[in-house]
Each structure stands twice: as C-alpha cells, then as structure tokens.
C-alpha cells in the first residue's frame, strides 16, 4: 500500500475540490497530453509528456499516476487555498475523459474530509501529484482516524466516508493477515474478503483486531453461521456442507504475528451466531466442544 499526494488544482480560478469530493475522483492535468493508457510502457509515456513541453518532474508524475498507483493505495489532497483537506482510498484503474474541460486524467477515490491541521508534517508544498515515501504511516493513521471518527460536520461526506471505511478496512486487514486467507491459504487478492469477526450491526468495530481474511465463499459461510471457529482456532463446518469442505473442516487457522492471537481466537469463538443460521444449537455445541 502506497500513499500519494494530489493537488486539486483549478481551472480559470475554479478549484476542483468539489469535483474531487462529490464525484469521488482524483484528476490531474498536464493539458495537451493524450490518453495515458495508449502508451505501453512508462518510458513511452515519459517521452510523450516531455514532448509536450513538460519537465522531468511532470513526466514522472504522469508515469506514477498511470503505472504506479494501485487500487487500495492511500491519497491525500487539499484545496488551492489549503483551507480544506481529505484522505481517501484509490478505487479504480486509470481512465481518460476526453470530453471534459481541464483535467482529463482520472481515477476513482473514496474520500473522507479531514482537518488540514491533522495532515502529516513534511508534505510537499507544491505538488501536482507525487508519492509520499516518508509519511506513509502517518497518512495511514490519518485515514484510520477519519474512518472511525464519530459524526461528520458535513452530511454529503457521510457516504464517501462509509465507502472509504469499508475499503480501508479491507486493505489494512489484508496487510495484517499476510495477504492470504486465514483458513485456506488462498493468496489471490481478488478472491479475498475482510470479515468483521463481530459484525458492525452487533456492535463490532472497524479495527484490525476485529478482522479475519477469508476467501469469498468462506466469508459467505462465516456470515451465515455455517462456518465457526473454536477457541483454539479450529474451523467447524455445519454438517450440511462439511462434505464439500472436507479439506478445511477441522483445520486450525493461521494467525500471523502481526495480530494478537489470543484476542482474535477469543473473538472468533464468542462471535454471536446469526439468527438465520441453520440449526444454531448444533453449531454452538460443535464450536464449544474442544478436542
């Protein structure tokens, strides 16, 4: 997970702040440049940008925006006057909007507004788009704070914050769980989902210690109460599906060193069963029977 700084910029005196936040995007200019995705390599794009009269720094920013940014990366922005700021999570690949005025190079971002006073120190004073190498952890902490803060001063940002919180929870959980499903060992990130051990609807929080990474099908079973865990971390599948998951039934999960093993196992074994679980009494008996 990388962290980036993007300046909202302006066109004819109008700041792009509202576009960034309300549309859930970040966009950069370098007007006169073509669709970045039409270039096969960073070197080709760099040469194109330089041919339009931009310096090496500008060319690097364009290359980073196209080739280096990944969905799940963090990004910080502030408006032209430095009176407003936001932190977000990148949601999409690069795309080009040839018919819009001004900045035409886009990525989708889920934003949450923060106080400019809380921005990490040491941010570049002038930056169209740049990588934040030395303040990444500070940006991560800022994002976590923005996602878990109670209340919002401006209601329009509530949905953006909710989307960002969900995305950030997944990114952080995958990082802490070593990038793999805790039960199956699957490391294909597209198949991984971050689960709340104690659901938010039951008072659970978005902190990493309340998370477990599971493959998508296992997450569905977990939420339905058809997959549970004993206090020693052993997985128990409901009898109606255990034959389909013989290789995982009775397997102990792998809790990485980055997590508090005892706390995670305690949360898993005490997780409230959903009301819709099939034969919940049987599941509970299996879960609490050590051996």
Long-range contacts (C-beta under 8 A, 24 or more apart in sequence): 1-72, 1-73, 1-74, 1-136, 1-140, 1-171, 1-175, 2-68, 2-69, 2-70, 2-73, 2-74, 2-131, 2-132, 2-136, 3-73, 3-74, 3-75, 3-76, 3-131, 3-132, 3-135, 3-136, 3-139, 3-140, 4-64, 4-69, 4-73, 4-74, 4-75, 4-76, 4-90, 4-129, 4-130, 4-131, 4-132, 5-75, 5-76, 5-77, 5-123, 5-124, 5-127, 5-129, 5-130, 5-131, 5-132, 6-75, 6-76, 6-77, 6-127, 6-128, 6-129, 7-77, 7-78, 7-80, 7-126, 7-127, 7-128, 7-129, 8-77, 8-78, 8-79, 8-80, 9-80, 9-103, 9-128, 10-80, 11-101, 11-102, 11-103, 15-79, 15-80, 15-81, 16-102, 16-103, 17-77, 17-79, 17-80, 17-84, 20-77, 20-86, 20-109, 20-111, 21-86, 21-111, 21-113, 21-156, 21-157, 21-160, 22-156, 24-91, 24-108, 24-109, 24-110, 24-111, 24-160, 24-163, 25-106, 25-107, 25-108, 25-109, 26-75, 26-77, 26-88, 26-90, 26-106, 26-107, 26-109, 27-103, 27-104, 27-105, 27-106, 27-107, 28-61, 28-62, 28-65, 28-103, 28-105, 28-128, 28-129, 29-102, 29-103, 29-104, 29-105, 29-128, 30-54, 30-58, 30-61, 30-62, 30-105, 30-128, 31-102, 31-103, 31-104, 33-62, 33-105, 35-96, 35-98, 36-62, 36-65, 36-66, 36-94, 36-96, 36-105, 37-66, 37-94, 37-95, 37-96, 39-66, 42-66, 42-67, 58-128, 61-128, 61-129, 61-130, 62-105, 62-129, 64-129, 64-130, 64-131, 65-94, 65-105, 65-107, 65-129, 66-94, 66-105, 68-131, 69-94, 69-107, 72-167, 72-170, 72-171, 74-136, 74-139, 74-140, 74-143, 74-168, 75-109, 76-119, 76-120, 76-123, 76-132, 76-139, 76-142, 77-111, 78-116, 78-119, 82-116, 83-116, 84-113, 84-116, 85-113, 85-114, 85-115, 85-116, 85-118, 85-119, 86-111, 86-112, 86-113, 86-114, 87-111, 87-112, 87-114, 87-139, 87-142, 87-143, 87-146, 87-164, 88-112, 88-143, 88-160, 88-164, 89-143, 89-164, 89-167, 89-168, 89-171, 91-163, 91-167, 110-160, 110-163, 110-164, 110-167, 111-157, 111-160, 111-161, 111-164, 112-143, 112-146, 112-147, 112-157, 112-160, 112-161, 112-164, 112-165, 113-146, 113-152, 113-153, 113-154, 113-157, 113-161, 114-142, 114-145, 114-146, 118-142, 118-145, 140-172, 143-168, 144-168, 144-172, 147-206, 148-205, 148-206, 148-207, 165-206, 168-206, 169-194, 169-196, 169-206, 169-211, 170-194, 172-208, 172-211, 173-208, 173-211, 173-212, 173-213, 174-213, 176-208, 176-211, 176-256, 176-258, 176-259, 177-211, 177-212, 177-213, 177-256, 177-258, 177-259, 178-256, 178-258, 180-213, 181-213, 181-214, 181-215, 181-218, 182-212, 182-213, 182-214, 182-253, 182-254, 182-255, 183-214, 183-215, 183-218, 183-235, 183-248, 183-251, 183-253, 184-214, 184-215, 184-218, 184-248, 185-254, 186-215, 191-215, 191-216, 192-216, 193-219, 195-219, 195-222, 195-223, 197-264, 197-267, 197-268, 197-271, 198-267, 198-271, 198-272, 199-223, 199-272, 202-272, 208-259, 209-259, 209-260, 209-263, 209-264, 209-267, 210-267, 212-253, 212-264, 212-268, 218-248, 223-274, 224-274, 224-276, 224-277, 224-278, 225-273, 225-274, 225-276, 225-277, 225-278, 225-280, 225-283, 226-277, 226-278, 226-283, 228-268, 228-271, 228-273, 228-283, 228-286, 228-287, 229-253, 229-265, 229-268, 229-269, 229-271, 229-287, 230-269, 230-287, 230-288, 230-289, 230-290, 231-265, 231-266, 231-268, 231-269, 231-288, 231-290, 232-265, 232-290, 233-265, 233-268, 236-283, 236-286, 236-287, 238-278, 238-279, 238-282, 238-283, 239-282, 240-278
